[in-house]
């Protein structure tokens, strides 16, 4: 029991002191230009990605994020860091 509590405590400390190395806010319309879609699947199996703030928006610029535009498709994206 003491070992489990110690592991939990150390995990909590590691999480609480973590550093964010990458963050994307999607506030501009050009936010998707550095995102690259994988070509592993054929084009008819790949879905499209767009920007959306959702249905209930209070601040569109702050709440905009990625949205899948097609159902039952493969979505593989990665961010190109220049």
C-alpha positions as CSV (number, residue, x, y, z in Angstrom):
1,X,0.0,0.0,0.0
2,X,2.8,2.4,0.8
3,X,4.5,1.6,-2.5
4,X,1.3,2.4,-4.4
5,X,0.9,5.7,-2.5
6,X,4.5,6.6,-3.3
7,X,4.1,5.8,-7.0
8,X,1.0,7.9,-7.1
9,X,2.6,10.8,-5.4
10,X,5.7,10.7,-7.6
11,X,3.5,10.5,-10.7
12,X,1.5,13.5,-9.5
13,X,4.7,15.5,-8.9
14,X,6.0,14.6,-12.4
15,X,2.7,15.7,-14.0
16,X,2.5,18.9,-12.0
17,X,6.0,20.0,-12.9
18,X,5.7,19.1,-16.6
19,X,6.7,21.5,-19.4
20,X,4.7,22.2,-22.6
21,X,7.0,22.0,-25.7
22,X,4.4,22.4,-28.3
23,X,1.0,24.3,-28.4
24,X,-1.2,25.2,-31.3
25,X,-4.2,27.6,-30.8
26,X,-5.6,27.6,-34.4
27,X,-6.6,31.3,-34.1
28,X,-5.8,32.1,-37.7
29,X,-7.1,30.6,-40.9
30,X,-3.5,29.7,-41.9
31,X,-3.2,27.5,-38.9
32,X,-3.4,24.3,-41.0
33,X,-0.6,25.2,-43.4
34,X,2.1,23.5,-41.2
35,X,-0.1,20.4,-40.6
36,X,0.6,17.6,-43.2
37,X,-1.7,14.7,-43.9
38,X,-0.2,11.3,-44.3
39,X,-0.3,9.6,-47.6
40,X,-0.1,6.0,-46.2
41,X,-3.8,5.4,-47.0
42,X,-5.2,6.0,-50.4
43,X,-7.0,9.3,-51.1
44,X,-10.5,7.7,-51.0
45,X,-9.8,6.3,-47.5
46,X,-8.5,9.5,-46.1
47,X,-10.7,12.0,-44.4
48,X,-10.6,15.8,-44.5
49,X,-9.7,18.1,-41.5
50,X,-11.0,21.6,-41.0
51,X,-11.2,24.2,-38.3
52,X,-14.2,24.6,-36.1
53,X,-15.1,26.3,-32.8
54,X,-18.0,23.9,-32.2
55,X,-21.7,24.5,-31.7
56,X,-21.8,26.6,-28.5
57,X,-19.1,29.3,-28.9
58,X,-18.3,32.1,-26.5
59,X,-14.9,33.1,-28.0
60,X,-14.4,31.8,-31.5
61,X,-10.7,32.6,-31.8
62,X,-9.9,31.0,-28.5
63,X,-12.1,27.9,-29.0
64,X,-11.2,27.0,-32.6
65,X,-9.6,23.5,-33.1
66,X,-9.4,20.7,-35.5
67,X,-12.5,19.0,-36.7
68,X,-12.9,15.8,-38.7
69,X,-15.2,16.5,-41.7
70,X,-15.9,12.9,-42.9
71,X,-17.3,9.9,-41.1
72,X,-15.5,6.5,-41.1
73,X,-12.2,7.7,-42.6
74,X,-8.5,7.5,-41.6
75,X,-7.0,10.7,-40.1
76,X,-3.3,10.8,-39.8
77,X,-1.8,14.3,-39.4
78,X,1.5,15.5,-38.2
79,X,2.9,19.0,-37.6
80,X,5.9,20.2,-39.6
81,X,8.2,22.2,-37.4
82,X,10.5,24.3,-39.6
